[in-house]
Amino acid sequence: MRSMRLAPSALAFSAFALSLLPFATAHAEPPTYALHYALMLDGEDPVAGEVACFVGKPCEFTPSPVSKMTFTFSRRQNEIEITCPERECSLGYGESRTHCGTCEEVGIFEGRDDGGIETLLVMRNYPRIGSLLLRYPRQ
């Protein structure tokens, strides 16, 4: 039987490498970011809060249980979408989804396009019923 003698530095490196193995194979949570919001609707108390969103995925949140509006924010595309189950609402010009640039303030309007085939040549003016303020880390 033959024995080998290893230098102490070789042992230290191999022990270090072995200690990293469990961390390399563990499933890590995807990175998140904090999305701060404030919803101000006519006739309702302002609502503010924070939601944790996954990086690279659309973030869905419902700020107010009274209005039941649901927002889906996509930081990657700078888009926001609104869903209103109890009333017709939109994010401007009757659209439920809009490109919002920096998405710091988004207007909420009453009414929405019917989504039909007929398109009017005149833009309709929708009354503003509130706004959504967003604050989040830029990419």
FIMIZA-863651 format. One record per residue: residue number from 0; x, y, z of N, C-alpha, C, O, CB in turn. Coordinates in steps of 0.001 Angstrom, whole numbers, plus 500000, padded with zeros to 6 digits. Glycine has a CB too. Layout:
N
resi,n.px,n.py,n.pz,ca.px,ca.py,ca.pz,c.px,c.py,c.pz,o.px,o.py,o.pz,cb.px,cb.py,cb.pz
NUM,X,Y,Z,X,Y,Z,X,Y,Z,X,Y,Z,X,Y,Z
...
//
This chain:
139
resi,n.px,n.py,n.pz,ca.px,ca.py,ca.pz,c.px,c.py,c.pz,o.px,o.py,o.pz,cb.px,cb.py,cb.pz
0,500833,498842,500000,500000,500000,500000,500886,501232,500000,501864,501316,500743,499048,499992,501196
1,500532,502166,499169,501317,503369,498989,500578,504568,499549,499364,504665,499367,501644,503583,497517
2,501239,505462,500206,500592,506656,500730,501132,507886,500022,502280,507921,499580,500801,506770,502251
3,500285,508881,499927,500693,510143,499304,500653,511234,500351,499801,511241,501239,499781,510506,498095
4,501551,512113,500232,501571,513256,501145,501178,514506,500358,501802,514818,499344,502985,513429,501813
5,500144,515225,500818,499669,516428,500143,500126,517650,500912,500242,517637,502137,498133,516418,500000
6,500376,518690,500167,500757,519954,500786,499545,520540,501506,498420,520339,501048,501310,520954,499725
7,499731,521259,502618,498595,521854,503346,497757,522788,502483,496544,522868,502674,499097,522613,504553
8,498373,523497,501539,497595,524400,500690,496632,523630,499791,495543,524124,499499,498527,525260,499839
9,497005,522443,499349,496122,521619,498518,494926,521135,499323,493815,521059,498798,496887,520420,497936
10,495137,520813,500572,494033,520379,501426,493058,521521,501692,491845,521316,501707,494569,519829,502749
11,493584,522708,501898,492723,523853,502163,491845,524163,500961,490663,524465,501127,493559,525074,502533
12,492394,524096,499762,491610,524377,498564,490523,523331,498372,489380,523674,498072,492515,524431,497333
13,490865,522068,498541,489867,521020,498322,488764,521086,499367,487602,520839,499044,490526,519640,498344
14,489097,521413,500612,488064,521561,501637,487156,522742,501300,485947,522672,501517,488702,521750,503035
15,487726,523825,500773,486946,524980,500370,486018,524618,499211,484846,524996,499205,487870,526141,499980
16,486543,523892,498239,485734,523498,497084,484589,522587,497509,483477,522712,496994,486606,522796,496031
17,484845,521678,498434,483782,520788,498902,482716,521543,499693,481543,521170,499660,484372,519675,499760
18,483104,522583,500394,482118,523341,501160,481175,524125,500259,480075,524480,500685,482817,524285,502115
19,481578,524402,499029,480715,525134,498101,479704,524246,497391,478714,524749,496862,481554,525840,497080
20,479927,522956,497368,479051,522054,496624,477578,522155,497017,476746,522272,496117,479512,520648,496816
21,477198,522118,498283,475763,522202,498585,475130,523510,498119,473967,523511,497715,475545,522044,500072
22,475860,524618,498162,475301,525895,497738,475127,525944,496226,474183,526568,495742,476191,527044,498201
23,475992,525317,495486,475902,525338,494032,474731,524509,493532,474176,524808,492475,477192,524832,493419
24,474345,523483,494262,473261,522622,493805,471909,523021,494396,470879,522519,493947,473565,521183,494155
25,471888,523901,495379,470622,524327,495989,469860,525223,495024,470462,525944,494228,470873,525066,497330
26,468532,525177,495098,467690,526028,494257,467533,527382,494930,466956,527483,496013,466300,525372,494002
27,468039,528400,494295,467952,529754,494843,466670,530419,494370,466183,530145,493273,469181,530597,494434
28,466131,531290,495204,464961,532074,494828,465351,533078,493746,466454,533624,493790,464360,532800,496061
29,464468,533333,492773,464780,534358,491773,464868,535735,492436,464216,535975,493452,463711,534368,490649
30,465661,536628,491873,465799,537960,492475,464483,538741,492405,463707,538603,491460,466918,538751,491770
31,464260,539551,493417,463046,540359,493489,463397,541834,493635,464540,542196,493916,462160,539903,494661
32,462388,542674,493437,462520,544107,493688,461217,544590,494319,460174,543954,494170,462844,544899,492365
33,461283,545700,495012,460111,546258,495682,459427,547274,494778,460063,548197,494268,460506,546911,497024
34,458140,547096,494588,457321,548031,493820,456418,548758,494816,455546,548143,495430,456476,547289,492701
35,456624,550053,494976,455808,550879,495858,454714,551526,495011,454977,551986,493900,456675,551964,496597
36,453498,551561,495530,452398,552145,494772,451523,553003,495676,451491,552834,496895,451559,551047,494103
37,450821,553920,495042,449787,554726,495698,448644,554865,494697,448844,555347,493582,450342,556150,496158
38,447460,554445,495093,446284,554523,494243,445361,555586,494799,444943,555525,495955,445562,553153,494146
39,445049,556567,493957,444159,557656,494354,442993,557702,493370,443148,558115,492221,444919,559031,494395
40,441826,557272,493841,440617,557268,493018,439618,558259,493587,439531,558445,494801,439996,555849,492945
41,438864,558894,492696,437817,559822,493123,436786,559078,493976,436318,558004,493596,437133,560488,491893
42,436438,559649,495122,435423,559050,495978,435937,557954,496895,435150,557387,497653,434341,558504,495140
43,437213,557633,496859,437784,556608,497734,438978,557176,498479,439605,558136,498034,438197,555358,496926
44,439281,556576,499609,440475,556972,500344,441716,556517,499581,441703,555445,498975,440463,556381,501777
45,442787,557309,499600,444033,556883,498940,444585,555623,499609,444476,555442,500821,445094,558021,498982
46,445171,554770,498793,445740,553517,499271,447191,553468,498828,447504,553739,497669,444942,552281,498738
47,448084,553120,499763,449501,552989,499438,449994,551650,499956,449478,551123,500941,450332,554160,500041
48,450992,551109,499284,451534,549833,499711,452779,549462,498943,453323,550250,498170,450505,548756,499560
49,453212,548246,499175,454418,547724,498543,454182,546255,498217,453546,545529,498982,455673,547906,499466
50,454697,545834,497084,454597,544437,496681,455970,543993,496184,456686,544765,495546,453498,544234,495576
51,456332,542746,496479,457595,542183,495999,457348,541551,494635,456447,540727,494481,458175,541132,497010
52,458145,541936,493652,457999,541448,492285,459254,540693,491868,460359,541027,492296,457719,542615,491313
53,459080,539684,491039,460210,538940,490515,460796,539674,489319,460062,540155,488456,459793,537513,490126
54,462103,539756,489272,462788,540408,488155,462540,539598,486885,462657,538373,486888,464322,540548,488436
55,462195,540292,485802,461987,539642,484510,460606,539072,484295,460339,538512,483232,462962,538568,484347
56,459700,539196,485284,458339,538684,485148,457348,539798,485442,457641,540684,486244,458101,537478,486092
57,456173,539773,484804,455153,540777,485117,454704,540648,486574,454617,539547,487118,453940,540633,484168
58,454426,541784,487182,454049,541841,488596,452576,542231,488692,452186,543298,488218,454950,542854,489384
59,451764,541384,489296,450333,541643,489419,450004,542005,490858,450457,541339,491789,449507,540417,488962
60,449206,543073,491045,448818,543485,492390,447452,544150,492365,447058,544748,491364,449862,544435,492989
61,446733,544039,493479,445422,544661,493667,445532,545587,494870,445465,545125,496009,444284,543582,493871
62,445701,546904,494636,445935,547826,495743,444741,548021,496671,444917,548170,497880,446339,549140,495202
63,443528,548021,496117,442357,548372,496912,441291,547280,496829,440832,546942,495738,441780,549713,496447
64,440898,546729,497978,439813,545747,497942,438465,546385,497614,437533,545690,497210,439725,545024,499273
65,438355,547706,497785,437101,548400,497492,436891,548489,495979,435825,548124,495483,437098,549816,498124
66,437891,548969,495245,437743,549139,493800,437942,547838,493039,437436,547694,491926,438721,550172,493298
67,438667,546889,493617,438957,545581,493027,439697,545685,491695,439653,544753,490892,437671,544812,492830
68,440373,546805,491454,441180,546952,490237,442465,546143,490400,443093,546156,491459,441503,548460,489948
69,442836,545452,489348,444080,544691,489353,445002,545284,488308,444594,545538,487175,443826,543179,489082
70,446246,545502,488696,447255,546050,487800,448320,544994,487545,448692,544246,488449,447886,547339,488389
71,448803,544936,486322,449918,544069,485967,450995,544962,485384,450809,545577,484334,449490,542936,484956
72,452127,545025,486076,453222,545905,485689,454383,545077,485166,454807,544112,485802,453671,546779,486876
73,454895,545461,483997,456058,544807,483408,457195,545811,483338,457193,546707,482494,455734,544234,481998
74,458160,545657,484226,459287,546600,484275,460153,546478,483033,460716,547470,482570,460139,546361,485531
75,460265,545275,482488,461113,545058,481309,460588,545809,480088,461366,546421,479356,461209,543564,480995
76,459262,545767,479861,458675,546443,478701,458143,547831,479024,457667,548524,478125,457563,545606,478132
77,458210,548256,480275,457626,549530,480712,456158,549614,480304,455715,550602,479719,458413,550721,480120
78,455422,548566,480623,453999,548498,480316,453206,548250,481591,453689,547638,482544,453715,547393,479278
79,451985,548742,481576,451079,548455,482678,449712,548123,482093,449299,548692,481083,450992,549659,483673
80,449023,547197,482741,447705,546756,482300,446752,546838,483480,447142,546588,484620,447754,545310,481720
81,445501,547190,483205,444497,547317,484260,443329,546387,483955,442937,546216,482801,444009,548790,484394
82,442779,545789,485011,441584,544959,484911,440599,545464,485958,440915,545534,487145,441915,543429,485117
83,439395,545814,485498,438359,546334,486395,437138,545426,486291,436410,545490,485301,437987,547821,486042
84,436900,544579,487297,435781,543643,487194,434402,544279,487403,433409,543765,486887,435966,542548,488189
85,434322,545385,488149,433005,545941,488493,432627,547196,487732,431493,547658,487853,432959,546238,489940
86,433529,547764,486954,433229,548977,486197,434100,548989,484951,435073,548243,484849,433461,550262,487058
87,433744,549831,484025,434571,549984,482829,435613,551054,483105,435274,552194,483419,433708,550351,481579
88,436880,550685,482986,437947,551648,483204,439077,551359,482225,439149,550285,481626,438455,551600,484672
89,439951,552338,482079,441058,552202,481124,442236,553043,481599,442157,553751,482603,440619,552634,479690
90,443322,552944,480854,444537,553701,481163,444761,554823,480168,445871,555348,480076,445746,552780,481180
91,443765,555192,479444,443866,556282,478478,443431,555825,477106,443816,554748,476649,445288,556822,478422
92,442632,556639,476450,442113,556361,475108,441395,555021,475040,441338,554400,473979,443244,556385,474093
93,440849,554574,476156,440053,553360,476178,440839,552066,476188,440254,550993,476048,439166,553355,475027
94,442147,552139,476350,442982,550938,476317,443174,550366,477722,443287,551113,478694,444348,551254,475683
95,443208,549043,477819,443457,548412,479113,444952,548226,479360,445358,547975,480495,442740,547061,479191
96,445769,548344,478330,447229,548216,478455,447881,549412,477780,447433,549865,476727,447741,546874,477825
97,448946,549919,478397,449631,551062,477816,451123,551004,478110,451557,550463,479127,449036,552366,478343
98,451893,551578,477192,453327,551762,477412,453459,553026,478256,452925,554073,477892,454141,551871,476039
99,454165,552935,479376,454178,554062,480301,455554,554684,480511,455717,555450,481461,453639,553626,481611
100,456525,554405,479697,457837,555036,479838,458450,554751,481190,458795,553607,481488,457731,556533,479631
101,458590,555778,482016,459146,555575,483353,458094,555076,484349,458440,554643,485448,459761,556871,483862
102,456838,555132,483977,455723,554602,484784,455666,555186,486189,455355,554471,487142,455829,553099,484880
103,455961,556464,486328,455889,557079,487655,454462,557449,488023,454053,557273,489171,456775,558316,487714
104,453693,557964,487058,452290,558288,487290,451478,557836,486085,451789,558171,484942,452099,559811,487550
105,450440,557074,486364,449586,556536,485302,448162,556979,485593,447652,556753,486690,449687,554964,485210
106,447518,557607,484624,446141,558052,484783,445165,556906,484605,445382,556016,483782,445825,559158,483797
107,444089,556931,485380,443026,555930,485278,441771,556671,484835,441406,557699,485405,442797,555160,486652
108,441119,556136,483811,439990,556807,483182,438748,555927,483202,438838,554700,483255,440334,557197,481750
109,437597,556570,483159,436330,555853,483117,436027,555473,481676,436237,556268,480760,435181,556708,483718
110,435538,554267,481481,435187,553779,480158,436346,553077,479485,437501,553215,479889,434710,554912,479296
111,436017,552322,478453,437044,551633,477663,436489,551314,476290,435279,551345,476067,437523,550336,478370
112,437402,551006,475370,436986,550619,474025,436191,549337,474091,436439,548475,474934,438199,550453,473095
113,435244,549221,473203,434451,548000,473189,435208,546834,472559,434769,545689,472662,433153,548234,472444
114,436330,547107,471912,437113,546034,471314,436494,545475,470049,436922,544433,469552,437297,544933,472302
115,435484,546165,469521,434815,545695,468316,435603,546018,467063,436677,546616,467120,433439,546295,468219
116,435061,545620,465952,435714,545829,464664,435594,547277,464222,436516,547813,463608,435118,544907,463605
117,434481,547913,464522,434259,549283,464104,435184,550230,464867,435251,550177,466095,432793,549676,464313
118,435889,551087,464150,436789,552054,464766,436375,553448,464335,436256,553731,463143,438267,551772,464384
119,436158,554309,465301,435786,555677,464989,437028,556473,464627,438114,556205,465141,435048,556329,466170
120,436871,557455,463738,437995,558266,463313,438327,559365,464315,439371,560007,464203,437707,558871,461967
121,437465,559585,465276,437676,560627,466270,438046,559969,467601,437402,559009,468025,436408,561524,466421
122,439083,560488,468253,439444,559954,469567,438436,560422,470590,438064,561595,470619,440870,560384,469974
123,438007,559526,471409,437032,559832,472433,437744,560313,473690,438805,559797,474042,436157,558608,472736
124,437171,561286,474358,437739,561810,475592,437114,561073,476772,435902,561132,476981,437509,563345,475708
125,437951,560379,477541,437477,559639,478704,437722,560464,479967,438808,561019,480130,438180,558259,478804
126,436730,560559,480869,436939,561321,482103,437922,560615,483041,437878,559397,483214,435601,561543,482820
127,438800,561406,483635,439801,560875,484565,439139,560599,485918,438451,561462,486463,440997,561872,484728
128,439349,559400,486453,438770,559046,487755,439835,558839,488831,439501,558608,489993,437930,557786,487622
129,441100,558919,488458,442145,558766,489464,443509,558573,488835,443691,558733,487628,441833,557601,490371
130,444460,558226,489682,445816,557974,489187,446513,556945,490068,446158,556745,491230,446636,559285,489141
131,447504,556308,489486,448336,555321,490159,449767,555828,490114,450304,556093,489039,448207,553902,489497
132,450381,555961,491277,451775,556370,491358,452625,555145,491642,452291,554335,492506,451982,557456,492448
133,453730,555010,490909,454625,553866,491077,456040,554336,491371,456494,555352,490844,454610,552976,489824
134,456722,553592,492209,458126,553853,492491,458820,552495,492590,458404,551628,493358,458310,554702,493814
135,459875,552324,491806,460586,551051,491746,462004,551315,491260,462259,552350,490643,459853,550034,490813
136,462930,550400,491527,464320,550597,491044,464375,550439,489535,463762,549536,488967,465297,549588,491719
137,465115,551327,488900,465293,551231,487446,466258,550109,487135,467093,549752,487966,465805,552569,486852
138,466148,549556,485954,466977,548406,485579,468418,548740,485486,469234,547871,485179,466533,547843,484290
//
